[in-house]
Amino acid sequence: MFQVSTLQALALGYSREVINVSELLENGDIGLGTFEDVNGEMIVLDGHCYRADEKGDVSEADGKIGVPFSSVTFFAEDRHCEIGATETIEDLKRQLDILIEEDFGLNSMHVVRIDGSFKRVCARSESGYRAHHVSLKDALTETQRDFYFDDIAGTLVCVYYPDYMDGINASGWHLHFVSEDRKKGGHVFDVVMKNGVAHFNKITNIEIALPHEPAFDTYALKGASKEEIKSVEQGE
């Protein structure tokens, strides 16, 4: 896994460029994240970096755009399986937990690609908020918008970090969606899936690119609220 910065830093308001999109794609072809100033949700798929704006509209991101936070890898499929209908995102996460536990993988990282047909995808994204030391939760209160996609085909990019890595990234599953035509997408906080095929990649190494600038060292990263991170992750 190649990760840009930490979720703690993003949660506390460090949303400046660490690397750019072109540099990110040199380190992975699938993953998720956000853009400088938290200006939209990132979906990396098949070597392309897509940006979902505050309306849920997707476009391919310019290589010069800054990246303050992201997790990507070069996808190397270990196995795949069909997944049946799910009524909620929690149903889907439970199924994924069982599937990685069968492979003795709960203490490893995972990227899962689910290509499927969805009854509804509940997602969100945001416009940019140019301020620093303003928490992610406070910024999203001003800029976040929710939207819903009904009867749509597309791909869920699912990233899993184990509990002991909480703070480096969100523990558990983090899901982003992009439609089959690459026109709609965002951060997923609920989903009703008709059916899909899940492709698994278990990951046992991580590289973290931390910010170089002195401003990064003014953030007390242990002070990041786990409750705020959880509420943001769940789209609240």
Disulfide bonds with the S-S distance in Angstrom:
none
